[in-house]
Amino acid sequence: MSKIQEVKAKVEAGKSKLVPGLVQEALDEGSSPVEILQAMVDSMGIVGDKFSSGEIFVPEMLIAAKAMSKGV
């Protein structure tokens, strides 16, 4: 799994303590900031879809948003 995919997965899972380190690792490997940001936006889209379908609720959505903010 690429670092960008790891960032995407950890944001979706709300792992805010892991996201900043993974973002830095992705940057160190040569990923562009735009690619990383797009992966995080994509993962929040997945979170939004899960919220819309009732699979997750507001607390999980907020946790994912916090993880994304830590990565930015």
N, C-alpha and C positions, 0 to 999 in steps of 0.2 A: 504494500500500500504506500503510495506516495505521501509526502508530508502534507501536501494540499488536501488529499483525501482524508488524512488523519485529522487535520484542522476541521474539515467539514463534519466529520463524524463526532468529534469532541464538542463542537458547538451545538450540534443537534442533540447530543446527550447532556448538555449543560455542564460540562467539565471545565469550569472557569479557571481553575488553578493550573490546568494543563495547556490551555490554549495559547497563552503568551509565549511559552517556551517552544511550542510547535510552530508558531508563526515565525519566531526567530530562526528556528532550524530550516524552515522552508525558504526564508530569505537567504540564509547562508548557503543553501543548495542552489541558489540562483533563480528561484521563483520570483516573479514580479509582484509587487504589492497589489497591483490590480487583479492578478489571478487569485491571490489569497483572499482579497476582499470579495471577489465574485463568488468564491467557494463558500464564504461565510454567509453571503446574501442568499445563495442557493439553499444552504442548510436552513436558514430561517424561513425560506419558502416552504420547505418540507415540514417544518414545525407548524407553520400556519395552516398547511393542509391537514395535518393531524389534529390541530385544534378545531378546524371547521368540521371535521368528521366526528368529533367527540372522542377521539382516541386519547387526547391529552387535554388538560385543563389549564387555566390561567397560571397557576404556580409553575408548571413545567415550561410554559411559554416564556415566562419572566426569567426563569433560570437560564434558558437557552439565550435569551437576549443579553443577560449579564455576561455569559460566556463570550458572546460575540463582542461586546463592548470591551472586554479585557483584551481581546485580540487586536482591536483597532488601536 
